[in-house]
Amino acid sequence: MLEQGNRSMKSQKQYPRAFSFEFFPTKTEEGAKKLLTTSSRLAAVEPCFFSVTFGAGGSTRERTFQTVTDIKQHTGIDVAPHLSCISSSKENIREILNRYMEQGIRHLVALRGDMPSGVHEPGEFRYANELIEFIRAETGDHFFIEVAAYPEFHPQASTASEDLLNFKRKVDAGADAAITQYFYNADAYFHFVESCEKLGIDIPIVPGIMPITNITQLARFSDMCGAEIPRWLRKSLEDFGNDMESLRAFGLDVTTKLCQQLLEGGAPGLHFYSMNQSEPSMAIWEALQLSSSKKERLG
């Protein structure tokens, strides 16, 4: 299957590799200080950018903004804030865009987002492509826009073909690149890229990587977002019980081999879901013996 994936990766091999790390806003001052320390450690490998998440319905709007500006000032690394449109109005999205432009932010991750608990109407935007169209209408080409992609398909999609068409709508609306939901089956990614190529989609599609450090946490996240933990992997992780050191060592080996397979197959980089920790992602980085995005791009 890898050879088949390799043959279908022409669209991705043309792009320079981009490595990035994702954070979420913290709720306390102590957490914010720890996150700055984490971002400093990860900045040492010169990633292409950091991203910062945005809570359901904009619930972390101000904390996202503060986290973005703090990390950019502290590290000097480009920061891409997430912006979700569910339960948002055009006016408050316009306000957020203007604030980011004033701060010199030129990179966004545009998402549909989750519906807040107790809310049943999406607001003025229903889908991510509508948000992207609005951003382009308001700001032109000021922002480099990343979008989400789902190699194992969005959990709310009724069919695989419907999900691919939804992704194409985001690309047609003006997306520059995509970051995938995390996965542990490289063939799912290769097949997704091949399907995108057949639709004429030609943007970087960077695999999202979730380090494995805790089976309970991983299972909970995967159930929420629809990411599949292969049966062999779930059972193997469960076998370690409370032996967290052995579980992490095994998880590092699994994710490192996955990353090797993806990069050798032509993936244009990796996006690490850091969970606000530096050690798990750095362990994978060092095992892969990666160089920085800046060096990769200078070639």
C-alpha positions in Angstrom: 0.0 0.0 0.0 2.9 2.4 0.7 4.1 2.1 -2.9 0.6 3.0 -4.1 0.6 5.9 -1.7 4.0 7.1 -3.1 2.7 7.0 -6.7 -0.2 9.3 -5.7 1.8 11.9 -3.8 3.0 14.1 -6.7 0.9 17.0 -5.5 2.5 17.0 -2.1 6.2 16.4 -3.0 6.4 19.8 -4.8 6.0 21.7 -1.5 8.8 22.4 1.0 8.4 20.7 4.3 6.6 22.7 7.0 6.7 21.5 10.7 4.5 23.1 13.3 3.1 22.6 16.8 -0.3 23.2 18.2 -1.2 24.7 21.6 -4.4 25.5 23.5 -5.1 28.6 25.7 -4.6 28.0 29.4 -7.0 29.0 32.1 -4.5 30.3 34.7 -1.6 32.6 34.9 0.6 29.7 36.0 -0.5 27.7 33.0 0.3 30.6 30.7 3.8 30.8 32.1 4.4 27.1 31.6 3.1 27.4 28.0 5.7 30.1 27.3 8.4 27.8 28.6 7.0 25.0 26.4 6.9 27.3 23.3 10.5 28.4 23.9 11.7 24.8 24.0 9.9 24.0 20.7 11.0 27.3 19.1 14.5 26.0 19.4 13.9 23.6 16.5 12.7 26.6 14.3 9.2 25.3 13.3 7.4 27.0 10.5 4.7 28.1 12.9 2.7 27.5 16.1 -1.1 27.3 16.1 -3.4 28.2 19.0 -6.9 26.7 19.3 -10.2 28.6 19.6 -12.9 27.1 21.9 -16.4 26.1 20.8 -18.4 29.1 19.9 -15.5 31.4 20.6 -15.4 30.4 24.2 -11.7 31.1 24.5 -11.6 34.1 22.2 -9.8 36.5 24.5 -7.5 33.8 25.9 -6.7 32.7 22.3 -5.8 36.3 21.3 -3.6 36.8 24.4 -1.9 33.4 23.9 -1.1 34.2 20.3 0.4 37.6 21.0 2.4 36.3 24.0 3.9 33.4 22.1 4.7 35.5 19.1 6.4 38.2 21.2 8.2 35.6 23.4 9.5 33.3 20.6 9.5 35.3 17.4 7.9 32.3 15.7 4.9 32.9 13.4 1.7 32.0 15.2 -1.5 30.9 13.4 -4.6 31.4 15.6 -7.6 29.1 15.0 -10.8 30.9 14.1 -14.1 29.0 14.2 -17.3 30.4 12.8 -20.1 28.4 14.5 -22.2 30.8 16.7 -20.2 33.8 15.3 -21.5 36.8 13.5 -19.8 38.6 10.6 -19.3 41.6 12.8 -17.4 39.7 15.6 -15.3 37.8 13.0 -14.5 41.1 11.3 -13.4 42.5 14.7 -11.1 39.5 15.3 -9.6 39.7 11.9 -8.9 43.4 12.4 -7.2 42.8 15.8 -5.0 40.1 14.3 -4.1 42.4 11.4 -3.1 45.1 13.8 -0.8 42.7 15.6 0.9 41.7 12.4 -0.6 38.2 12.3 -0.7 36.8 8.7 -1.6 33.2 9.3 -4.9 31.6 10.3 -6.5 28.2 10.8 -10.1 28.6 9.6 -12.6 26.1 11.0 -16.3 25.4 11.3 -15.9 24.6 14.9 -18.1 22.8 17.4 -21.5 23.9 18.5 -21.5 25.1 22.1 -23.5 23.0 24.6 -27.1 24.1 24.6 -26.9 26.0 21.3 -28.9 24.7 18.3 -28.4 27.4 15.6 -25.0 27.8 13.9 -25.3 31.6 13.5 -24.4 33.6 10.4 -21.9 31.0 9.2 -22.8 27.3 8.7 -19.6 25.9 7.2 -15.9 26.6 7.1 -16.0 27.5 3.4 -18.3 30.4 4.2 -15.9 31.6 6.8 -13.0 31.4 4.3 -15.0 33.3 1.7 -15.7 36.0 4.2 -12.0 36.3 5.3 -11.0 36.7 1.6 -13.7 39.3 1.0 -12.7 41.3 4.0 -8.9 41.0 3.9 -7.9 39.7 0.4 -4.7 37.8 0.5 -3.4 39.2 3.8 -3.8 35.9 5.6 -2.3 32.5 4.7 -5.3 30.2 5.5 -5.0 26.7 6.8 -8.0 24.4 7.0 -8.9 21.0 8.5 -8.8 17.8 6.6 -10.0 14.3 7.6 -8.2 11.3 6.1 -10.6 9.0 8.1 -13.4 11.4 7.2 -15.3 13.8 9.4 -17.5 12.0 12.0 -20.6 14.0 10.8 -20.1 13.2 7.1 -22.7 10.9 5.7 -20.4 9.5 3.0 -16.7 9.7 2.1 -17.5 11.5 -1.2 -19.5 14.1 0.6 -16.6 14.8 3.0 -14.2 15.2 0.1 -16.5 17.6 -1.6 -16.8 19.6 1.6 -13.0 19.8 1.7 -12.9 20.9 -1.9 -15.3 23.7 -1.1 -12.9 25.0 1.4 -10.0 24.9 -1.1 -12.1 26.6 -3.8 -13.1 29.3 -1.2 -9.4 30.2 -0.9 -7.6 27.9 1.5 -3.8 27.8 1.1 -3.0 24.6 3.0 -4.6 21.9 5.2 -3.7 20.2 8.5 -5.3 16.8 9.0 -6.9 15.3 12.1 -4.5 12.9 13.7 -4.5 9.2 12.6 -2.4 6.1 13.1 -2.9 4.5 9.7 -0.6 6.0 7.0 -2.6 4.4 4.2 -5.6 6.5 5.2 -3.6 9.6 4.5 -2.2 8.4 1.2 -5.6 7.3 0.0 -7.0 10.7 1.1 -4.4 12.6 -0.9 -4.9 10.4 -3.9 -8.7 11.1 -3.8 -7.9 14.8 -3.5 -5.7 14.7 -6.5 -8.5 13.1 -8.5 -10.7 16.2 -7.7 -7.9 18.5 -8.8 -7.1 19.7 -5.2 -3.5 20.9 -5.2 -2.5 22.4 -1.8 -0.2 21.1 0.9 -2.0 18.6 3.1 0.1 18.2 6.3 -0.5 15.2 8.5 -1.5 15.9 12.1 0.5 13.8 14.7 -0.7 13.0 18.2 2.0 11.7 20.5 0.9 8.7 22.6 1.4 9.3 26.3 -1.8 8.2 28.0 -4.3 5.6 26.6 -7.3 7.0 28.6 -6.8 10.5 27.3 -6.1 9.3 23.8 -9.3 7.2 23.7 -11.4 10.1 25.0 -10.0 12.5 22.4 -10.4 9.9 19.6 -14.0 9.2 20.6 -14.8 12.9 20.5 -13.2 13.7 17.2 -13.7 10.5 15.3 -10.0 9.6 14.9 -9.6 5.8 14.8 -7.2 4.0 17.1 -6.5 0.7 15.3 -7.5 -2.3 17.3 -4.0 -3.7 17.4 -2.7 -0.4 18.8 -5.5 0.1 21.4 -5.0 -3.5 22.7 -1.2 -3.1 22.8 -1.5 0.1 24.8 -4.0 -1.5 27.2 -1.5 -4.3 27.9 0.9 -1.8 29.6 -1.6 -1.1 32.4 0.0 1.4 34.8 3.5 1.0 33.3 3.5 4.5 31.8 7.2 4.6 31.0 6.9 1.5 28.8 3.6 2.8 27.3 5.4 6.1 26.3 8.3 4.2 24.9 6.0 2.0 22.8 4.0 5.1 21.7 7.1 6.9 20.7 8.2 4.0 18.5 4.7 3.7 16.9 4.4 7.5 16.1 8.0 7.7 14.9 7.5 4.9 12.4 4.3 6.5 11.3 6.0 9.8 10.7 8.9 8.1 8.8 6.4 6.4 6.6 4.5 9.7 5.9 7.7 11.7 5.2 9.2 9.1 3.0 5.9 8.8 1.1 6.0 12.5 0.3 4.1 14.3 3.1 4.9 18.0 3.1 5.7 18.2 6.8 4.1 17.3 10.2 1.8 19.2 12.6 2.2 18.0 16.2 -0.7 18.2 18.6 1.5 19.0 21.5 -1.1 19.2 24.3 1.0 22.1 25.7 3.9 19.8 26.4 7.3 19.9 24.7 8.7 16.5 25.6 6.5 14.1 23.7 6.7 16.0 20.4 10.5 16.7 20.9 11.1 13.0 21.4 9.5 12.2 18.0 11.4 15.1 16.4 14.8 13.8 17.8 14.0 10.2 16.9 13.3 11.4 13.3 16.5 13.5 13.3 14.6 16.3 11.7 16.0 19.7 10.7 14.1 22.9 11.1 11.4 24.1 8.7 13.4 27.2 7.9 16.4 25.1 6.9 14.1 22.7 4.9 12.6 25.7 3.1 15.9 27.3 2.3 16.8 23.9 0.9 
